[in-house]
Structures are given as structure tokens and as C-alpha cells.
Amino acid sequence: MMIATQDNAYFSPEEYLEIEENSPIKHEYRQGLIYAMAGASKAHVIITGNTYRQLDNFLENTDCIVYSADMKVRVEAANDFYYPDVVVTCDERDRNSAESFIRYPCLIVEVLSDKTEKFDREGKFNDYKTLETLTEYVLISQTEIMVECFRRNAEGNWVEQIYREGEEVEFASINFSCAIAALYRKVSLLR
């Protein structure tokens, strides 16, 4: 990500939302600074699309909503707005809100890239942990067939489960499972 503000000027969340509404490109907001988002690789786009499609089909007849890449998540405790690759909310407050973002996700998925992996694993994950409704954070590799799933247990601790080629992936937050191959469908054609 690249800083989009001049001289590291501080913007309020309201100013950010106004700028974002009129911007032709997407920006994330982190504690008063605005960051332009980088483009994605073909593999990244395909994995994101596959994940969205699997989850959306699974949740079709539920009150849950799946968003892909263009929906902001407000992380109020950290004073951030992020655009996860895929996010699921089952919370009525998000369904009934007219805001251009959601506040109460239960599942967030990020597809890793070389430029964002460190931040997705550390800074962003630490911010996401402050979301009380979030019970699962998923990182999908685009360099190998591997899905890392972090789940909040009953004690509030985050426990990691890793899935590899040939295995069935489970997202416990929404009672979903599928073959890991479904998330990587057509990605091998790019290699």
C-alpha cells in the first residue's frame, strides 16, 4: 500500500468516507491516514472470486451477506477502514444499515500477496481482533495451496488451523466446508 495523503495529513473518518465516495480508486484508512490500494494479480482475483462464489452459494438462503473486495469494514477501536478480499456478516445491524461499510463481520478472508502479507498477518489481524463479532480470520496463499484459519475460541484466544492440498477447508463461523481445490479452481492454469 502507498500513502495517498500529502505530508501525512490527518483525515477524520467522515472526511475519508467523503473522499472515498468520490474517488475513482479505493483507499484504506488507518488512524487518520489514507492509503491507495495496489492492484491484484490474476491468481489473487481468481482465488477471491472462487471463495466469494463458494460462500455466497452456501449462504444463499440465510440472513448472512457475503461481500467481495468492494465493501469496507469499519474497525472502530483501531480507527481503521479496510477492504477485505471477502467478508461475511450475519448481523442484523449491518443488514439494516444504510452506511457504506459494515461493522459486525463474523468472517474475514484475505488472499495473501508479497506486498501485503506481513501487514495482513500482523497489523491488520491485530486490528481485526478488536471486532467483537469476528470469530474467524482466514489467510489464503496464492503461492501454494494453503489456507490458514484463525478462530476465536470460547476463552477469546485465537487458534490456528492450517489446510493443505487435498484437504477439506472448514469455516466454523458459518458452518461451511468445501474441498480446498474449490478455492484454487483455475489458478493452476496461470502457472
C-alpha positions in Angstrom: 0.0 0.0 0.0 1.1 3.5 -0.7 0.3 6.6 1.3 -2.1 8.8 -0.6 -2.2 11.7 1.7 0.1 14.7 1.2 2.5 15.4 4.1 0.8 12.7 6.1 -2.2 15.0 6.7 -4.7 13.7 9.2 -8.2 13.0 7.9 -11.2 12.3 10.1 -13.3 9.1 9.4 -16.0 11.4 8.0 -13.6 13.1 5.7 -12.2 9.8 4.5 -15.7 8.5 3.7 -16.5 11.6 1.7 -13.2 11.3 -0.2 -13.8 7.6 -0.8 -17.3 8.1 -2.1 -16.0 10.4 -4.9 -12.7 8.6 -5.6 -12.2 6.5 -8.8 -9.8 4.3 -6.9 -10.1 2.5 -3.5 -8.3 3.6 -0.4 -8.0 2.1 3.1 -8.0 4.3 6.2 -5.6 3.7 9.1 -5.7 6.1 12.1 -6.2 9.2 10.1 -4.0 8.4 7.1 -5.4 7.3 3.7 -3.6 4.6 1.7 -4.2 3.8 -2.0 -4.8 0.2 -2.7 -2.5 -1.7 -5.0 -3.8 -3.8 -7.9 -4.1 -7.6 -7.6 -2.6 -10.5 -9.5 -4.7 -12.8 -11.7 -4.3 -15.6 -9.1 -5.4 -13.2 -6.3 -8.6 -12.2 -8.3 -9.4 -15.8 -9.1 -9.0 -17.1 -5.6 -11.1 -14.2 -4.2 -13.8 -14.9 -6.8 -13.8 -18.6 -6.1 -14.0 -18.0 -2.3 -16.8 -15.5 -2.8 -18.8 -17.8 -5.1 -18.5 -20.8 -2.7 -19.6 -18.8 0.3 -22.4 -16.9 -1.5 -23.9 -20.1 -2.8 -23.7 -21.7 0.6 -25.3 -18.8 2.4 -27.9 -18.1 -0.3 -30.9 -18.9 1.8 -29.7 -17.4 5.1 -29.6 -13.9 6.6 -25.9 -13.7 6.0 -24.4 -11.5 3.3 -21.1 -12.1 1.6 -19.1 -9.2 0.2 -16.1 -9.3 -2.1 -13.4 -6.7 -2.3 -15.5 -3.6 -2.6 -17.1 -3.5 0.9 -15.3 -1.6 3.7 -15.1 -2.9 7.2 -15.1 -0.3 10.0 -12.7 -1.2 12.8 -13.7 1.5 15.3 -11.4 0.5 18.2 -8.4 0.9 15.9 -9.8 3.9 13.9 -9.5 2.0 10.6 -11.4 1.1 7.4 -10.3 -1.9 5.4 -11.4 -3.6 2.2 -11.1 -7.3 2.9 -11.0 -9.6 -0.1 -14.1 -11.4 1.2 -16.2 -10.7 4.3 -19.3 -12.2 5.7 -21.8 -10.5 8.1 -24.8 -12.3 9.6 -25.6 -9.3 11.9 -28.9 -7.6 11.5 -27.3 -4.2 12.3 -25.2 -4.5 9.1 -28.2 -5.7 7.0 -30.3 -2.8 8.2 -27.7 -0.1 8.0 -27.5 2.5 5.1 -23.8 3.1 5.8 -21.3 2.4 3.0 -19.4 -0.1 5.3 -20.1 -2.9 7.7 -19.2 -3.0 11.4 -20.1 -6.5 12.5 -18.4 -9.2 10.4 -18.1 -12.8 11.6 -15.7 -14.0 8.9 -12.9 -12.1 7.1 -10.8 -13.6 4.3 -7.6 -12.1 2.9 -5.7 -13.5 -0.1 -2.0 -13.0 0.6 0.4 -11.2 -1.7 4.1 -10.5 -1.3 3.4 -6.8 -0.7 0.6 -7.2 1.9 1.3 -10.5 3.6 3.2 -9.1 6.6 0.6 -6.4 7.2 -2.3 -8.9 6.8 -0.7 -11.3 9.3 0.3 -8.6 11.9 -1.1 -5.1 11.8 -4.4 -5.8 10.1 -5.1 -9.0 12.1 -4.4 -7.2 15.4 -6.9 -4.5 14.3 -9.5 -7.1 13.3 -9.2 -8.9 16.6 -10.9 -5.8 18.2 -14.1 -6.6 16.3 -16.3 -8.4 18.9 -18.3 -10.2 16.2 -15.4 -11.6 14.3 -14.8 -15.2 15.1 -12.7 -16.3 12.1 -9.9 -14.8 10.1 -8.7 -16.6 7.0 -5.5 -16.1 5.0 -5.3 -17.8 1.6 -1.9 -18.2 0.0 -1.6 -17.6 -3.8 1.9 -19.1 -4.0 1.0 -22.6 -2.6 -2.2 -24.5 -1.9 -2.6 -23.5 1.8 -5.4 -21.9 3.8 -4.7 -20.6 7.3 -7.7 -20.2 9.5 -7.6 -18.4 12.8 -10.6 -19.0 15.1 -11.5 -17.2 18.3 -12.2 -19.9 21.0 -14.5 -19.7 24.0 -11.7 -18.1 26.1 -11.2 -15.4 23.5 -7.9 -16.8 22.2 -7.1 -17.2 18.5 -6.3 -20.8 17.5 -4.8 -21.6 14.1 -5.8 -24.4 11.8 -3.9 -24.9 8.5 -5.4 -26.7 5.5 -3.3 -28.0 2.6 -3.8 -29.6 -0.8 -6.3 -32.5 -0.8 -8.0 -31.4 2.4 -11.4 -30.1 3.2 -11.5 -26.4 4.4 -13.9 -25.5 7.2 -15.1 -22.1 8.2 -16.7 -22.8 11.6 -18.1 -19.2 11.9 -20.7 -20.0 9.3 -20.7 -23.8 9.4 -19.2 -24.1 5.9 -16.8 -26.6 4.4 -15.5 -27.4 0.9 -12.6 -29.0 -0.8 -9.6 -26.7 -0.8 -9.3 -27.3 -4.5 -12.6 -25.3 -5.0 -10.9 -22.2 -3.7 -8.0 -22.7 -6.2 -10.1 -23.7 -9.2 -8.4 -22.5 -12.4 -5.4 -21.0 -10.6 -3.1 -23.7 -11.9 -3.9 -22.6 -15.4 -1.9 -19.4 -14.7 1.4 -21.1 -13.8 
